[in-house]
């Protein structure tokens, strides 16, 4: 594509050395740029792309998009916001693929992944093959490929959606992180429905304040009414049981659908029952009602199902297809995933990594009336430090025994992470143990537990790695738990 065509939708401040050169691709990563591509210098949270222009040029970049005047012989376009410009260029390069699929974005602190899996199941049944983009990975039909970000970079997003189209997908369900909204990764995408699951403390290492965090989430909501859309204005589906989201919905001037357990929610659950056999409720949408036998476990799973149902309802899908789609989902990787050999304690692996998520998880476990709850968890390094004592307090309050261990320490001192967690616990109770080696902590918890008791392993869920400084080493809570159960079987028989 010619440079002039590529930048057609961009508001340009100034041109330098302009010539209408051929552009084979776009990249904001100077290390992966290929010869013939345009390099967009994007300012990030920890690095500024303008500092890597020479590296990009040496690797074969043939044009630049920047935010300030620079010395270069390459055709250069100066814009106000390189991140937005990058997204809009990708939109044109890939011929606006999102305009040709049903696109649903799901945001919120917790529940995004489960809600997207449930929605994909409904859309597969009612609309056609559906792609999914999120924390667990990227996939269409039965394939899933791991990703490093919940919401990929804008160029990757447009490429992925175009690839979905090429594979016959007619819809896409994608998670929208607060980082992605704040960094304009979703610029130019026209969502048919935006889902807001809930909001509680998270990512304050990046956003600094809860107000900034909420504002980033609401920035995504505002795209549903963005001027100049090709599609009709998008519809907001929001959790009516979260007062902060009621306020967000009040500020939203477009069409909206509420969901929750309240009697006046547009999409609601009545007669809710949740145990280790499943989650059952009457799904009520307007005057229609249908019994749902959900295979996923927990009250939080009911909320995720309602989020998916509300999005589907907003798209005009009938209740029977919604009900059947919800019931088709047998499991979401690392979300209240029960690991069992048929003997010993009930072992649950879950991604809960915020105070609110851990609280909901452990309270549901309490409702199942196990004889004892053993909780294994840690907190990630280089992330929100303020939530660590809060999570320690939740674990100590709702567990009988707690094993504080390493999560993904990254570049932080793991001992300092543990110390922060312990500030929230009453360690003198003798029920909190520090076992830094995560494998050992899981083995110790499972070997201590017996029939009728429960072991909860929280924080990493589906992840099959652990980040230690700059190394990513193989590690799966699920596999470690299964091996620990097998090695402890002799204890359960005695």
N, C-alpha and C positions, 0 to 999 in steps of 0.2 A: 504494500500500500504506500502511496506517496505521502510525504510528510504533510502537505497542505490538506489532504483529505483526512488524515489521522487527527489533526488538531482542529477540525472544522467546528466542533462544539465547545471549544475551550475559549475562555475570555483571556486574551493575550494582552500583556502590558507592553511588551517590546520584543522585536526580533533582532538577532545578531547573526551576521554572516548567512542570511537565509538563502537556501537553495532547496528546490523541491526534490529532495533525494528519496530513494526507495527505502522503506523501513520494513524489515522482516519480522520485527517483534518489539516488545517493550519490556524493560526490566528496571526495577528500583534496587536491585542487588548487584553491586559492582563486581562481586566475586563470581557470579553465575552468568553475567551478561555474555552474549555471543556476538560474533562479528555480524554487522549489518543491523543490529538492533538500536533502538533509542534508549538512552539512559535517563531516567527521571530522578532527579536529586530530591529526595523526600526527607524532611526533618522528622526524626523519630524521637522516642522518649529518652533514649540513651546515646544516640548517634545521629549525626547530620549527614545526609547523603552528599551534600556539597563538598564534604571533606574527601570524598572518594571519586571525584570526577576524573582525576588523572588516571586512577586505576581502571575505571570504566573505559576511558579513551584508549589506554594501552591494550585493553582486551578486545577492542574492535568496535566500540560504540560509534555510530555514524551521525548521531544528532543528540541534542540535549534539551531537557526541560528543567528549568531552574527557577528559583524565586528571587535571585539577585544577579546583578551584572557580574560577569566573570571574564577572564582572559582565555580565549579559546579560538581555534580556527574552524570548529565544527558549527554547522547550522544550529542555532540555539533559540529557544523560545522561553521568554521570561513570563511567568504567571504569578498570580497571588498565592495560590495554594497548589503545590506540586502533587499532593496526595489526591486531591479531587481531580486534577488534570489527568493523573495516571489512570484513575478509574474510568473517566470519560473516554480517554483514548482506548482503553481496553474494550469498553463497550462498543466503540466503533470498529475496532480491529476484528472483533468476533461477531459483528453484525447483530448486536443487541439480543443475545440469546434469551435473556430473561423475559423479553416481551413475548416470547413464543411458548412459554410454559406457565403453568399455574405455580406461582412462587409464594411460599409461606415462610416468614421469618419468625423465629421463636427466641425471645429474650427472657431474662429473669435470673435471679441468683441460683435457684435450684430447680431441677425438673426439666431443663431444656432437652437433655438427651432422651429421656424416657418419653417425653411428649412428642419429640420428633419421630421416634420409632413407632409410636402408636399412630401418629398422623400418617406416616408413610404407609402403614398397613391399610388404613382407611382409603387413602388416595389410590393405592395399587388396585383396590377392589372397584372403586367408583369412577376414577378419572383415567387411569392407565398407569403404566410403569413409572415409578417415582424414584428420583435420586435423593440422596440424603447427604448433608454436609454438617459435620459437628465434631464434638470432642472425641468420640470413639473412632471416627474416620470419615472417609468419603466413599460412597458406593452407589451403585445402581443394580437393580435386580438382586442377585445373591452375593456379589463381590463387595468387599470392604477393604480400603487401603488406608493405613494409619496416616495421620497428619500431626504436625507439631502445634497447630493453632486450632482453637475451636472454630474460628472464622478465618479462612486463609486470606492472603493479600489480595488486593482488588484484581490484579492481572490474573492471578490463579483462579479467583472466583469466576470471572467471566469465561476463562478457558474451560473450567470444570463444567459449568452449565452448558457451554457449547458442546462439550464432549457428551454430556447426558443427552442432549438433543440428538446427536449423531447416533446414539445407542437406542433411540426410540422412546426416550422418557417424555412424558407429557406434564409432569409436575416435579417440583423440587421442594423438599422440606429442609430448612437449614437453621442452625443455631446462629444467633447474632450476639456476640459478646460485647460487653461495654467497651473493651479496648477497640474492637473493630468499628463501632459507631463513632467513638471519639477520634479515631485516626482516619476516618473517612474511607475505610476499606469498602463500605457498602454504597458509596456514592454512585448515583445513577441507576441503582437497582430499583425496580418498581414492584414492590410486594403487593400481592392481592390481599393478603391478610397478615397482620402483625399480631403475634401472641405475646402477652406479658404474664408470666407464670406467678411471680412473687418477687419481693425485694427484701433483702436483709444484708447485713454487713459482709463485704468481701472486696478484695482488690484495692484496699485503701493504701497499699504501698505505691500504687500507680495514681489513683484518683485523689489521694490525700484526705478528702472529706467524703462523708456519706452523701452530702448534697451534690457533689461533683459526680459521684457514682450514679446517682439517680438521674441526673441531668444527661449523662451519656446514654443511659437506657432510653430516656425520653426523646433523645435526638433521633433514635431509630423510629420511635412512634410517629414523630413529625414527618418522616419521609412518606408516610401513607397519604398525606395531603399535599405533597410537594407540587408546586405549580409546574405546568408544562408536561405533566405525565402523559404518556401515550395511552396507558391503561386507564380505566376508571379509577377514582379515588379508592384507596385501600380501606379495609375494615379492621378495626381493633377488637381483639378478643382479650378480655382481661379478667383477672381473679377478683371477684367482688368481695371475697373474704379478707383481702389485704387492703386496709384502709388507705395506705399510701397509693395503691393502684387506683382506688376509687377517685383520689385526687387527680391522678394522671388522666384518667378517663374524663373527669370533669373539665380538664383543660383541652381535651381533644374535641375538635369541632365536627369530626366526620362520623360515619356510621360505626356503631360498636355493638358488641355482644358480650354480656357478662356471664361468668360461670362461677360455680361454687356450691356450697352446701346451704346457703341461705334460701329461704322460700321464694324470694323475689328475683333470684338469678335467672337469666334467660335459659341457661343450660345448667342443670343441677342434678345432684345425686340424692336420692331418698332411700331410706331403709338400708343404710350402709353397714356392711359386716366385713370385717377383715381378720383373717387368721392365716396360719401356715398352709391352708388348703387353697387360698385364693382371696380375692376381694370381690364382693357381690353388692350390687346396688341397682335401684331403678333409675335409669337414665330418663330424665324428663326434659323435653324440649317443647316449649309451648304447651299445646294440648296433647302431644304425643308422649308415649311412655313405653319403655322396653327394659326388660331385665337384662343386666350385663353380668356375666360370669367371667370376671377378669382373672387371668392366670398370674398376673403380677401381684406382689404382696404389699400391703400397707395402706394406710389412709392416704399417704402422700401419692401412692400409685393411683388412687381414685382421683385426686386433684389433677395428676398428669393426664389421665384419661379424659377428664372434663375439659382440660385445655385443648386436647386434640379434637374432642367432639365439638367444642365451640368454634374452632377454626373450620372444621368440616361443615358445620351448620352455616357459617358465614358464606361458604362457597356454594351453598344450595344442595348439599348432599343429604339424602333422606336418612331417617333414624335407623332403618334396618341395615343399611350399608355401614353406618357409623358403628352400630352395635356389633355387627359381625367382624368389622375391621379391628375393633378393640380386642375382641375375644381371640383373634388369630395370633396375637403376640404372646409367645410363650416365655420370652426372656429378653431382658435388655442387659448387655454385657456389663458386669460390675455394679449393677444397681439392685440392691437387696438380693444378691445372688446366693442361693443356698448351696453350700458345698456339703456333700454327704456321702458316706460309704454304707449307710444303712445302720450303722452302729455308733454309739457314743453321743456326744452333744450335738445340738444344732449349730452349725457354723455358717455365719453370714458374712459375705464380703460386699462392701458398699463404698461408693465414691465420696460419701459425706466428708467434706473438708472445710465446712464453715460451721460456726457455732449453731446456727439455726438448723442446718441439715443434720448435724450430729444429735441435737436435741430431739428432733422429730424421729430420727432413726431409733434412738434408745427408748424414747417413750412408747413407740409402737412395740418394740421388743418387750418392754415391761407389760404391755397389755396382753401379751401372749402367755404371761404367767410362768416363765421359767423359774426353776428353783434358784438359779444364780445367773448373773450376767458377767462375763469376762470381756472387757473391752481392750483392744489393741489399737493404738493410733499414735500418730505424731503430727507435726506440722511442717509444711514446706519451707525451705530456706529461700531467702531473697524475695519474700512475699510479705503480705500484711502481718506485721509483728503484733499488732494490738489484739488480734483475735486469739492468740495462743493461750493466755491465761483464761479467756472466756471458754475455750474448748476444754481446757483442763478442768474447769469448774463443772461444766456440763457432764463430762465423763465421770468425775468423782461423785457427783450427785446421783446419777442414774445407773451406775454400775456397782456391782459388789466387789469386783477387783479390776484394777486398771494396770495395763502394761504400757508405759510411755516409751516409744521407740522412735527410730528415724523414719521419716517419710522420704522426701527428696531434699536432702540438705542443700544441694547445689553448692554455692561458694561460701555459705555461712558456716560458722563453727557449730556443729551439731549440739555440743554441750550447752551453748547459749540458747538454742532453740528449746531444748529440754527444760532448762532452768526457767524460761518464760512460761512454759506450760505448767510447771510445778507451782508457780506463783498462784495459780487458780485452784489448786487442790489442797486438801487438808491432809498433807502427807503423814502427819502424826497418827492418823487413823490406822496406818499399817496396811492399807488396801491399795496403795499406789506403788508400783515397782518400775524402776527404770532399767530397761533392757535395750541398749542401743542397737544391737544387731536385730534387724526386723525378722529375719528367719527364726532366730532363737526365741524372740518374743512370741511369735505365732506358735511355735512348737511348745513353749512353756504354758501358754494359755490353754491350748488344746489338750495337752497331757494332764493338766490340772482339772479340766472339766469332765463331767460325767453325764450319763443319760439324764434327760430332763433339764439339763442346763444349756446355756447358750453362750457361744463365743462370737463376738462382733469385731470384725477387722475392718477398720474405717480409714478412708483417706485416699486410697489409690485405685480402688475399684478395678476397672478394666485394664489398667496400665500393666504392661509386661516388661517394665524397666524400672530402674532406680537411678536417679541423677546424683552422683557423688562428685563434687567439685565440677570438673569439666568432662567427666566420663559418664556415659549412659550404659549401665550394666544390666544384663537380663535379670528380671525379677518379677514374679507374678504372685500376688497374694493368693490367688485361686489355686495355683499349682502347689505352692508351699503348704497351704491349708490341707489340700487333699493328701499330700505326702505325710503330713503330720497326723492326720486321721488314721491313715493306714498303719503307721508305725506305732500308734497308740492303741490299736484294736485289742491287743492282749490285756491292757489295763481295763478296757470297758467290759471285758468278759469276766473279770475277777470280782 
